[in-house]
Amino acid sequence: MKLDVRGEICPYPQVKTVAALRKLSPNEELEVLTDHPPTLETVPAQAARFGYAAEIRERGTGEWCIVLRKG
């Protein structure tokens, strides 16, 4: 599942990520696309509370993809 929160600032990326995580199947991953640097800290921290590990990938200048996987 992909969630595009580019152009949005905190707390909206975090709120939308939590809502999307609640809809995931057990083996499904979530890709969060962002251009807001604080999201790189808030989303992985919140996802960890739900048991998700985060991997941050830089997509280009000022854009990132946060991949969230269970476990």
C-alpha atoms as an extended CHARMM CRD file, in Angstrom:
* protein
*
        71  EXT
         1         1  MET       CA              0.0000000000        0.0000000000        0.0000000000  PROA      1               0.0000000000
         2         2  LYS       CA              1.2460000000        3.5170000000       -0.7620000000  PROA      2               0.0000000000
         3         3  LEU       CA              0.4450000000        6.7100000000        1.0910000000  PROA      3               0.0000000000
         4         4  ASP       CA              1.4500000000       10.0350000000       -0.4720000000  PROA      4               0.0000000000
         5         5  VAL       CA              1.6670000000       12.8090000000        2.1190000000  PROA      5               0.0000000000
         6         6  ARG       CA              3.9270000000       15.1150000000        0.1070000000  PROA      6               0.0000000000
         7         7  GLY       CA              3.0070000000       18.7460000000        0.6920000000  PROA      7               0.0000000000
         8         8  GLU       CA              1.5690000000       18.0210000000        4.1420000000  PROA      8               0.0000000000
         9         9  ILE       CA              3.1230000000       19.0240000000        7.4550000000  PROA      9               0.0000000000
        10        10  CYS       CA              2.9480000000       17.5080000000       10.9260000000  PROA      10              0.0000000000
        11        11  PRO       CA              0.8220000000       16.1400000000       12.3980000000  PROA      11              0.0000000000
        12        12  TYR       CA             -1.0370000000       15.0910000000        9.2150000000  PROA      12              0.0000000000
        13        13  PRO       CA              1.5380000000       12.6140000000        7.8270000000  PROA      13              0.0000000000
        14        14  GLN       CA              1.6570000000       10.8210000000       11.1750000000  PROA      14              0.0000000000
        15        15  VAL       CA             -2.1440000000       10.7770000000       11.5910000000  PROA      15              0.0000000000
        16        16  LYS       CA             -2.6890000000        9.4630000000        8.0560000000  PROA      16              0.0000000000
        17        17  THR       CA              0.0400000000        6.8430000000        8.4920000000  PROA      17              0.0000000000
        18        18  VAL       CA             -1.5790000000        5.4650000000       11.6560000000  PROA      18              0.0000000000
        19        19  ALA       CA             -4.9500000000        5.2640000000        9.8650000000  PROA      19              0.0000000000
        20        20  ALA       CA             -3.3370000000        3.4030000000        6.9480000000  PROA      20              0.0000000000
        21        21  LEU       CA             -1.4680000000        0.9940000000        9.2680000000  PROA      21              0.0000000000
        22        22  ARG       CA             -4.7770000000       -0.0120000000       10.8440000000  PROA      22              0.0000000000
        23        23  LYS       CA             -6.0610000000       -1.0770000000        7.4060000000  PROA      23              0.0000000000
        24        24  LEU       CA             -3.0360000000       -3.2360000000        6.4720000000  PROA      24              0.0000000000
        25        25  SER       CA             -3.1150000000       -6.9990000000        6.2220000000  PROA      25              0.0000000000
        26        26  PRO       CA             -0.5850000000       -8.7780000000        8.4890000000  PROA      26              0.0000000000
        27        27  ASN       CA              2.0280000000       -9.3140000000        5.7320000000  PROA      27              0.0000000000
        28        28  GLU       CA              1.4260000000       -6.0800000000        3.8430000000  PROA      28              0.0000000000
        29        29  GLU       CA              3.8610000000       -3.1510000000        3.9340000000  PROA      29              0.0000000000
        30        30  LEU       CA              3.1840000000        0.5650000000        3.7570000000  PROA      30              0.0000000000
        31        31  GLU       CA              5.2130000000        3.0600000000        1.7210000000  PROA      31              0.0000000000
        32        32  VAL       CA              4.8630000000        6.6430000000        2.9420000000  PROA      32              0.0000000000
        33        33  LEU       CA              6.0220000000        9.2940000000        0.4660000000  PROA      33              0.0000000000
        34        34  THR       CA              6.9970000000       12.5790000000        2.1240000000  PROA      34              0.0000000000
        35        35  ASP       CA              8.8170000000       15.8430000000        1.5490000000  PROA      35              0.0000000000
        36        36  HSD       CA              8.5450000000       17.0570000000        5.1540000000  PROA      36              0.0000000000
        37        37  PRO       CA             11.7940000000       16.2130000000        7.0640000000  PROA      37              0.0000000000
        38        38  PRO       CA             10.2110000000       15.9910000000       10.5690000000  PROA      38              0.0000000000
        39        39  THR       CA              8.1140000000       13.1000000000        9.2390000000  PROA      39              0.0000000000
        40        40  LEU       CA             11.3150000000       11.0380000000        9.0740000000  PROA      40              0.0000000000
        41        41  GLU       CA             11.3240000000       10.9900000000       12.8770000000  PROA      41              0.0000000000
        42        42  THR       CA              7.6530000000       11.0780000000       13.8120000000  PROA      42              0.0000000000
        43        43  VAL       CA              6.3360000000        8.3700000000       11.4620000000  PROA      43              0.0000000000
        44        44  PRO       CA              8.9300000000        5.6650000000       12.3100000000  PROA      44              0.0000000000
        45        45  ALA       CA              8.5200000000        6.3670000000       16.0420000000  PROA      45              0.0000000000
        46        46  GLN       CA              4.7410000000        6.0750000000       15.8570000000  PROA      46              0.0000000000
        47        47  ALA       CA              4.8820000000        2.9990000000       13.6110000000  PROA      47              0.0000000000
        48        48  ALA       CA              7.2100000000        1.2830000000       16.0950000000  PROA      48              0.0000000000
        49        49  ARG       CA              4.4640000000        1.5710000000       18.7090000000  PROA      49              0.0000000000
        50        50  PHE       CA              2.3290000000       -0.5800000000       16.4160000000  PROA      50              0.0000000000
        51        51  GLY       CA              5.1290000000       -3.1230000000       15.8890000000  PROA      51              0.0000000000
        52        52  TYR       CA              6.4230000000       -1.8610000000       12.5330000000  PROA      52              0.0000000000
        53        53  ALA       CA             10.0500000000       -1.4730000000       11.5170000000  PROA      53              0.0000000000
        54        54  ALA       CA             10.9330000000        1.4810000000        9.2870000000  PROA      54              0.0000000000
        55        55  GLU       CA             13.3660000000        1.8380000000        6.4220000000  PROA      55              0.0000000000
        56        56  ILE       CA             13.9380000000        5.3300000000        5.0120000000  PROA      56              0.0000000000
        57        57  ARG       CA             14.9040000000        5.6740000000        1.3530000000  PROA      57              0.0000000000
        58        58  GLU       CA             15.8420000000        8.9580000000       -0.2500000000  PROA      58              0.0000000000
        59        59  ARG       CA             13.9380000000        9.4230000000       -3.5170000000  PROA      59              0.0000000000
        60        60  GLY       CA             15.5820000000       12.6100000000       -4.6560000000  PROA      60              0.0000000000
        61        61  THR       CA             16.2850000000       16.0630000000       -3.3780000000  PROA      61              0.0000000000
        62        62  GLY       CA             13.9230000000       16.6800000000       -0.5050000000  PROA      62              0.0000000000
        63        63  GLU       CA             11.7660000000       13.5490000000       -0.9580000000  PROA      63              0.0000000000
        64        64  TRP       CA             11.7820000000       10.3050000000        0.9490000000  PROA      64              0.0000000000
        65        65  CYS       CA              9.9690000000        7.0020000000        1.0770000000  PROA      65              0.0000000000
        66        66  ILE       CA              9.4550000000        5.4450000000        4.5090000000  PROA      66              0.0000000000
        67        67  VAL       CA              8.8100000000        1.7150000000        4.1370000000  PROA      67              0.0000000000
        68        68  LEU       CA              6.9990000000        0.2150000000        7.1380000000  PROA      68              0.0000000000
        69        69  ARG       CA              6.9650000000       -3.5570000000        7.6910000000  PROA      69              0.0000000000
        70        70  LYS       CA              5.5780000000       -5.6220000000       10.5620000000  PROA      70              0.0000000000
        71        71  GLY       CA              8.2680000000       -6.9970000000       12.8310000000  PROA      71              0.0000000000
